Amino acid sequence: MENTEMKKIIDRQRTFFQTGTTLDVSFRIAALKRLQYMIQHHEKEIEAALLLDLKKSSFESYMCETGLVLDEIRYMLRHIRSFAKEQDVRTPLAQFCSRSYRKPSPYGVTLIVSPWNYPILLTLDPLIDAIAAGNTVILKPSAYSPACSDLLAKLIHRYFPAKYLTVITGGRSENTALLQQHFDYIFFTGSPDAGRKVMKKASETLTPVSLELGGKSPCIIDETANLKMAARKIAWGKFLNAGQTCISIDYVFIHESVKKAFITELKKEINKRYSNAAFNDSYPKIVNRRHYNRLKKLISTETKIIGGEYNDIERKIAPALLPETDFNRPVMQEEIFGPLLPIISYKNINKIIQTLKNKEKPLACYVFTSKKATAHKIIHEVSYGGGCINDVVVHISNHNLPFGGVGNSGMGSYHGKYSFETFSHKKGIVKSNSKFDVPVRYAPYGKLKYFLIKKLL
């Protein structure tokens, strides 16, 4: 798509936004209900597209994509009117007889760029939030998940006018052309490298951004942890979507005294739940040949591998444990984004905390321990986006928690109320009494006014 054509689409959306139609909360509610109807009535098509792109099972498609999207819509429909209300705040004495309040206002024309690993969830969740806040939206789904991207374009253009919601498909050239345009807000989910490029382009027009990125998210298991439970939860969270999850465990730190026992429990879980995974229809595939070959190359650099069988035809890699790795190996130099789990032993928790402090801030961190003091110490001292104690991944599904990164793993947060706030500008308003004025602030100034102002401020 040419730059001029994209500019026309954006100009049409800006013209529509300026009519004030989206400021009406009833209009936003109707749009959310229409989106809900669209998803519910095309659920099988969505499921089929996820199967084509990522080989996701029906269960995983609903649990991790469609179900979460519908839950976000229901949440917004319940709370949108209260979120959109003006919010009174305290007025200082110097402005008495006035009312002070915050007024949530939509930014305008927003751009949402989504990734391929959860192509329905990570496209529609921010769309729901942008709609609820009163914006118009241009969606740019990933070219790496073409079945889902094409389906979303078809459905959204069928159910919504382009002057309100538009989907632009394509690859890098379309991404580059979009970033040449002027938006009122950009919401990007992807890699840190791509996030830097988005932020650099946005800075040219002083466009605010949310960046949902990634990183090497650690999981720390101390000597007091329930190893059987930890193995069960880690196997689920790590190998969900074949490890292609931004908040997936990237590697495990485990106390040396329980490493052997933990690996034994983890192998049991893998054998029980991912038997013959590389040839199992319910186990997801790696998104494309480039990522598949990258992961195979990482495995080949390790001296000891447990599991990790390949299926070159379907691009599947069985869960692979890497129990003898270290920070100098290639697998620890980049975000894995696949079913490979490095396991590194430790002796002293303080050294682990210092190691994490010296590295880029991850999107997530997980701790398995029976000691409250250990969990508190890690949460208190290590900087990261969010996480769990004695669990993994599930914090993403709580509407009452902000979800987002820090530093290299992103900026800004969303989900639930935080989403509405992300896509809204909060105007600060003071409404003064037109029948009363405070003369002390007006010139000329003298000793009496100086005395009074010091009492008021």
N, C-alpha and C positions, 0 to 999 in steps of 0.2 A: 504494500500500500504506500502511495506517495505521500510525502510530507504535507502537500497541499490538501489532499483528501482527508488526512488525519486532522488538520487544522479546521476544516469545515465541520467535522464531527464534533470537535471540542467547542467550536463557536456556537453550534446549534444547542449543545448542552448548556453552555453559559447563558445563551439567550433564554432558554427554558427556565433555568434556575432563577434568573432575574425577574421572571414573572411572579415569583413568590409562591408558586404552587406547592413546592416541597416544604414550605414552612408550616403548612397545615398538618398537624399531627394525625388527623383522620386520613389524609392522603397517604402518609407513611404507613399507617396501620393497614390500609387497603393494599398497598404494595407488598407488605410482608405476607399478608394472607394469600395474595396471588402467587408469590414465590413459594409459599408453603404448599399450595395446591399443585403448582408445577412439579415440585419434587415428589410429592406423594403419588401423583398420577403418572410419573415417568420413572418410578423407582427401578423397575426392571431394566429399562434402557440404561440407567446410570450404572446399575450392577453389571450389565453386559460390557459397558465401556471400560469399567475398572478391571474386568476380567481380561479384556484385550490388551490394555496398557500395562498392567502389573500382575495379572494372573491372581488377583485377590479373590478369595472365596466369598460366598454370599454372606457368611457370618462376619468375616473381617470387614467387608465393605460396609455393612450396616453399623457394626460396632464402632468403627474408626472414621467413618465418613458420613453416610446419609443420616444415621441416627443422631450423631452429634450436631449436624446442621439443623435438623428438625427441632432438636432440643434448644438450640440457640434462638431459633425463631419463636418458639413458645415462650422462652424467657423474656425476649424483647417485647412480645405482645402483652405480657403481664405487667411490664414495668415501664414501658415507653412514656406513658403520660406523666408519671412521676419524675422520670429522668428529664423530660422536656420542660418541666416547670421552672419558673424563676425561683431562685433560692435566696432568701433574706439572710443578710449577715449583720453583725453588730456595727452600729454607727458610732464613731468616736464623739466625745463631748463637744469638740470644736465644730462639729457639723450637726448639732442637735436640731430637732424639728425636721430632720431629713430621713429618708429611707435609703438604705444601701442594699443592693442585691446583685446576684450573678445571673446573667441571662445566657443559657446555652444557645449557640447559633451555629448552623452548618457552615463549613468552609466554602462549599461551592462545587466545582467540578473536580472530582477525585479520580486518581489513577490507582488501581489495585493490580499489582504484578504478582502472580502466584506460581508456585513450583510444581514439579511433576510427582513428588512422592505421595502426597495426599491431594490429588488434583481437584476433588470435589470439596472436601472440607476446607482447604486453605484458599479456595477461590470464593466459596459461598459464605463462609463465616464472616470475613471482613465486608463482603457485600451486604449482608444482613445489617451489620453495624453501621455502615455508611448510609444505608437507606433509613434506618431508625433515627439517625442524627439529622436527616434532611438534605443529604447531598445528592447530586447526580454522579453517575459512576461509569468509568471506562475500565473494563476488565481486560487484562492481558494474561491468559493462562499459558502454560508452558507448551512449547512445541514437542517436548519429549513425551508428553502424554496426549497424542493427537486424537484418540477416540473420545476421551473426556473433553478435550478442548473444543472439538467440533460439535459434540453433543450440547455442551453449554451454550455455544454460539447459536445453534439452531433453536434451542428452547427459549433462551432469554429474548432473542429477536422475535420469537413467536408471541411471547406473553407480555413484552414491554416495548414501548416506543423507543427508538434509538436516541431521541432527544433526551431521554431519561437514563436508560441503561444501554450500553453498547459493549459487545465483545469483539476484540480484535485478535485474531489468531495469527500464527506465523512464528518466525524464529528471530535470530539476532537482528536482522535488518529492521524488522517491525519494532523490536525493543529499542533500538537506537533511534529510530524515527520518533517514537513516542516520547523519548526523553529529550528530544529537541523542542517539544511543545511546552507551553506554560499551563501548569495545573495549579489548583489551589491547595491540594494535598496529595502526597504520594505514600501509598502503603505497599511495602515491598517485602516479600518473603523469598529467601534464597541464600546463597553463599556469602560469606564475608567479602570476598573479592568483588562479586557483583554488587554488593551493598555499597562498597566504597565508590563505585562508578555512579550508582544512582544518586548518592549523596553529593558527589562532585557536580553532577549536572543540575541537581535541584538547587544547589547553592547559587547558581548563575541567575536564578529568578527568585531567590530567597523563599523557595517553596518548602514548607515544613514536611518532614518525613517521619514515618515509622519504619524501622528496619528490624525484621524478624529473621535472624541469621542462625548460626549454628556454632560448632566448635567441638572440641574433644571433651565430652561430658564424662566425669569419672564416677565410679561407684566404689565406696570404701566399706570394707567388711572387717570388723574387728574380731578379736578372739572370743567375745561374748555373744556373738550373733547366733540366731537360730539358723543354722546352715541349710537345713532342709527347706524351710520357708524361703530363705534368701535365694536358693537355687531355683525354686519353682517360679518366683516372681521375676528373677533376672532372666531366666530362659524365655518367659513370656514377653517381657518388655524389650529385650535385646533382639529377639528374632521375629517380632511383630513386623510385618511388611518386609521380611528378609533383612531387617536391620536398617532399612531406608527410612529412618525417622529422625527428625532433627533433635529430639530430646532423648534419643536412644542412648543407652550406656555405650560409651566408646571404649572404655577399658576398666578393669577392676584392679583396685589396690586391696590386697588381702593379707591379714596378719600371717606371718610365716608358720605359726603353730597350727593353723587350721587350713592351710592351703590345700594339702592333699585331700583332706576330708571334704572340702568344698567342691573340688574338681570331681570327686567321686559322686557326690550328690547331683552336680550339674550334668554329668554324663547320664545319670539315671533319668533325669528330667528330659533331656534331649532325646534319648532312646524311646521314652514313653510318648512324647508329644510330637516329635519330628522324625519319626521312623522313615528311613528312605526318602528324606526330604527332597533331594535333588530330582526325584522322579515321582513326587507326590502332587496330585492335582490341586490340593488345598494349600500348598505352600507357594508363596509369591515368587515371581521371577525378578531378576535384576533388570532395570528399566531399559537399558540399551547395551549394545555390544561394547562400546567404549568403557562404560563403567564396569561391565562384566570382566573385561580383560584387565582393567586396573586392579580389581579385587584379586583376580587370579595371580597377578604379578606380586601383590603384597603377600599372599600366602606362600608363594615360591621362595621368598626371601627368609622365611622362618626355618629354624632348625628342627623344631618339634611341632607337629600339628595333630590335633585330635579331631577327627571328622573332616569336614570341608570337601566332600565329594562334589564333582562337577557334573553338570548336564549341559554340554555345549549347544545342543539343539534348542533347548528351551531357555537357556541363559539362567540356570538355577545353580545356586551354591548352597550345599547343606551347611548347617551351623558348624563353625570351625573354632575350636579353642586353641589359643596360642599360649601355652603355659610357661614358656621359657624365653619370653621376649624381654626387651628393655627399652629405655627411652632413646637409644641410638639406632634402633631398627627403623626401616622405612614405614612400617605400620603405625609407628608412634609419631610420625612427622606430619600427618595430615588427618583430617576427619575421615573416618573409615566409611561410613554410610553404606554398610553392608553387614552380612552375618558373620563377621570375624570378631572374636572377643579375646584381646590380649589380657593376660592375667599376670600381675606383678606383685611379688610379695614384699612385705615391709616388716620392720621391727618396732619402729618408734613412730607413734601417731604425729608427734610434733614435727618430725622431718617431712612427713607426708603433707602436712598443712603448709609447711614452708615451700615445698615443691610446687603445690598448687598456687600459692601466692605469686610465685615467680613465673607462672605461665599465663597465657591469654585467658581471660575470664570466660568460662564455658556457659552455655545456655542452661545446663542443668547439672545437679550434683545429687547423688543418692548415698545414703548412709544406712548400713545395717549394723545395729548394736543393741545391747540390752542396758547400756550405760547412758543415762540422761546427760551426764557431764560431757561424754564424748560427742554426742549429737549436738549439744549446745555449743561446744567449742568449735566444731567445724562450721556450723551455721553462722556463728558469731564472727569468726575470723576469716573465712574464705568468701570471696566475692563471686557470685554467679547469679544467673537469672532466676531460677526457682528449682524446686526438687521435692524429695520425699525422705522421710525417715522410716525405715523398714518397709519400703515399697518403692516402686518405680513408675514413672510415666503418668500416673493417674492424676497428678495435680493439674494437668491440662484440661480435665473435664469438669473442674469446679468453677461455676460462674462467679463465685464470690472471691476468687483469687485472681490477681493480675498475672498475665502470661506475657513474658518478654525477656529480652536479654540485657546484658550490660557490657560495655566495652566492645570487644571484638565479636561478641555474640548478639549485638543489636542495641537498639534504643527504642523506648516507648513500650507500651504494653496494651493488651486488649483482653477480651472475654468479658461478658456480662456488662456491668456498669462501666468498667474500664474501657470497653469498646466504644460506648456512647460518648464518653469523655474524650477518647482519642480522636474521633471524627467531629468533635464540636469545639468551637472557640468559645471560651467563657468571657463574655463581656462584663466588665465591672461598671455598674451604674449607681450614681447617687441622684436621688430625686429630692430636690429641696422644696421647702414650703414657699409658695409664691407670695404669701402674705407676711412673711417674717424674714428678716435679714440680720446678720451679725455685723455691726459696723466696725468692729475692732480690726478687721483685716484690711480696711481701706485707708489709703494715705489721706492726709499727712499723718505720720506716726510720731508719737511722743512717749513720755515716761509712763503715763497711765496705760496706754495701749501695749507698751512693752511688758509691763507688769501683768496685764491680763492675758497676753498671749502665752507667757511662761506658765500661767496657771492652767491654760487650756491644753497646751501641747506638752 
